Amino acid sequence: MQAMEQLVSEGMVDYIGVSNFSVKDMREAQGALRHNPIVSNQILYNLRRRSAERDVIPYCRQHNITVIAYSPLAEGSLVGGQRGGLRQALGIGRARSVLDEVAGEVGKTAAQVALNWVADQPDVVAIPKSNSVERTLANCAASGWRLTAEQRQALEHAFPV
């Protein structure tokens, strides 16, 4: 952390961010920092992987640390991507049905709904993988609209913490 602060003071980087830090890790890192705060924590977070809601995300919010959610589509398993064929084996068939239902209600794809769910949360930014311009444009269509409270609740019930 002291080396990161040196990089900030030399103008090599603007801010300090961490990746996959637990609350304990963040506390320890913050204790070592003297002049700069941690501004982001990049973590695995999506509808299927919500355990960070128990401690990491609340801690980040309390300390003004932006959460950068990687793999917001659960490596495609939420939406029939490269690992989507494993959905039934992973036990998300019913949950995927709820995701598809919500997508139909809002006139969006399941991927757009899953991305919107992640990115619509306070202090959370989603960084989905994209291997084409077409997919990047489709991902962009996950913004500029909101799920209703009932739709969010249905998704959260289908994909429990």
C-alpha positions as CSV (number, residue, x, y, z in Angstrom):
1,M,0.0,0.0,0.0
2,Q,2.9,2.3,0.7
3,A,4.2,1.6,-2.8
4,M,0.8,2.4,-4.2
5,E,0.9,5.7,-2.3
6,Q,4.3,6.4,-3.8
7,L,3.0,5.8,-7.3
8,V,0.1,8.3,-6.6
9,S,2.6,10.9,-5.2
10,E,4.8,10.5,-8.3
11,G,1.8,10.9,-10.6
12,M,2.2,7.4,-12.1
13,V,-1.4,6.6,-11.0
14,D,-4.3,8.7,-10.0
15,Y,-6.0,6.5,-7.5
16,I,-5.6,3.3,-5.5
17,G,-7.9,0.4,-6.2
18,V,-7.8,-3.2,-5.1
19,S,-9.2,-6.5,-6.3
20,N,-10.9,-9.3,-4.5
21,F,-10.3,-7.8,-1.1
22,S,-12.3,-9.0,1.8
23,V,-13.4,-6.6,4.5
24,K,-10.4,-7.7,6.6
25,D,-8.1,-7.1,3.7
26,M,-9.6,-3.6,3.1
27,R,-9.2,-2.6,6.7
28,E,-5.6,-3.7,6.7
29,A,-4.9,-1.9,3.5
30,Q,-6.6,1.2,4.7
31,G,-4.5,1.1,7.9
32,A,-1.3,1.1,5.8
33,L,-2.4,4.1,3.7
34,R,-1.5,7.5,5.0
35,H,-2.5,10.0,2.3
36,N,-4.8,8.3,-0.1
37,P,-8.1,6.3,0.2
38,I,-8.9,3.0,-1.6
39,V,-11.4,4.1,-4.2
40,S,-12.4,0.8,-5.7
41,N,-12.6,-3.0,-5.1
42,Q,-13.0,-5.2,-8.1
43,I,-14.9,-8.3,-7.1
44,L,-16.8,-11.2,-8.6
45,Y,-20.5,-10.1,-8.4
46,N,-23.6,-11.1,-10.3
47,L,-27.1,-12.5,-9.8
48,R,-25.6,-16.0,-9.1
49,R,-22.7,-14.8,-6.9
50,R,-24.2,-12.4,-4.3
51,S,-22.3,-13.3,-1.2
52,A,-20.5,-9.9,-1.3
53,E,-23.8,-8.3,-0.3
54,R,-23.3,-9.7,3.2
55,D,-20.2,-7.8,4.1
56,V,-18.0,-6.5,1.3
57,I,-20.5,-4.3,-0.5
58,P,-21.9,-2.7,2.6
59,Y,-18.4,-2.0,3.8
60,C,-17.5,-0.4,0.5
61,R,-20.6,1.8,0.5
62,Q,-19.9,2.9,4.1
63,H,-16.3,3.9,3.1
64,N,-17.0,5.4,-0.3
65,I,-15.3,2.6,-2.2
66,T,-16.8,1.8,-5.6
67,V,-17.5,-1.8,-6.3
68,I,-16.3,-2.9,-9.8
69,A,-18.3,-6.1,-10.6
70,Y,-16.4,-8.4,-12.9
71,S,-18.2,-11.4,-14.6
72,P,-21.6,-9.7,-14.2
73,L,-23.1,-12.4,-16.5
74,A,-21.6,-15.3,-14.5
75,E,-19.3,-16.2,-17.5
76,G,-22.4,-16.5,-19.7
77,S,-24.2,-19.1,-17.5
78,L,-27.0,-16.7,-16.8
79,V,-27.7,-16.0,-20.4
80,G,-26.8,-19.1,-22.5
81,G,-23.2,-18.0,-23.2
82,Q,-20.1,-20.1,-23.4
83,R,-21.0,-22.0,-20.2
84,G,-24.7,-21.6,-20.6
85,G,-25.1,-25.3,-21.4
86,L,-24.3,-26.0,-17.8
87,R,-27.3,-24.1,-16.5
88,Q,-29.3,-27.2,-15.5
89,A,-26.3,-28.8,-13.9
90,L,-25.7,-25.6,-12.0
91,G,-29.2,-25.6,-10.8
92,I,-30.3,-22.3,-12.2
93,G,-33.0,-23.5,-14.6
94,R,-35.9,-22.0,-12.6
95,A,-34.0,-18.8,-11.8
96,R,-33.2,-18.4,-15.5
97,S,-36.9,-18.7,-16.2
98,V,-37.5,-15.7,-13.9
99,L,-34.7,-13.8,-15.6
100,D,-36.3,-14.6,-19.0
101,E,-39.7,-13.5,-17.8
102,V,-38.4,-10.2,-16.6
103,A,-36.5,-9.7,-19.8
104,G,-39.8,-10.2,-21.7
105,E,-41.6,-7.7,-19.5
106,V,-39.0,-4.9,-20.1
107,G,-38.4,-5.8,-23.8
108,K,-34.7,-6.5,-23.2
109,T,-32.4,-9.5,-23.4
110,A,-31.6,-11.6,-20.3
111,A,-28.0,-10.3,-20.5
112,Q,-29.3,-6.7,-20.5
113,V,-31.5,-7.4,-17.5
114,A,-28.7,-9.1,-15.6
115,L,-26.3,-6.2,-16.3
116,N,-28.9,-3.6,-15.4
117,W,-29.5,-5.4,-12.1
118,V,-25.8,-5.2,-11.2
119,A,-25.2,-1.7,-12.5
120,D,-28.3,-0.1,-11.1
121,Q,-27.1,-0.6,-7.5
122,P,-25.5,2.3,-5.7
123,D,-21.7,2.6,-6.0
124,V,-21.5,-0.5,-8.3
125,V,-20.1,-0.6,-11.8
126,A,-20.3,-3.6,-14.0
127,I,-17.5,-4.6,-16.4
128,P,-18.9,-7.3,-18.7
129,K,-16.6,-9.2,-21.1
130,S,-17.2,-8.5,-24.7
131,N,-15.5,-10.1,-27.8
132,S,-17.4,-8.1,-30.5
133,V,-18.7,-4.7,-31.3
134,E,-22.2,-6.1,-31.5
135,R,-22.0,-7.5,-28.0
136,T,-20.6,-4.2,-26.7
137,L,-23.5,-2.3,-28.2
138,A,-25.9,-4.9,-26.7
139,N,-24.3,-4.4,-23.3
140,C,-24.7,-0.7,-23.6
141,A,-28.4,-1.2,-24.0
142,A,-28.4,-2.4,-20.4
143,S,-28.3,1.2,-19.2
144,G,-30.7,4.1,-19.5
145,W,-33.7,2.3,-17.9
146,R,-34.6,0.7,-14.6
147,L,-36.2,-2.5,-13.3
148,T,-39.2,-2.0,-11.1
149,A,-38.9,-2.8,-7.4
150,E,-41.1,-5.9,-8.1
151,Q,-38.8,-7.1,-10.9
152,R,-35.7,-6.6,-8.8
153,Q,-37.4,-8.5,-5.9
154,A,-38.3,-11.4,-8.3
155,L,-34.8,-11.7,-9.5
156,E,-33.3,-11.5,-6.0
157,H,-35.7,-14.2,-4.8
158,A,-34.9,-16.4,-7.8
159,F,-31.1,-16.0,-7.2
160,P,-30.8,-15.9,-3.4
161,V,-27.6,-14.8,-1.6
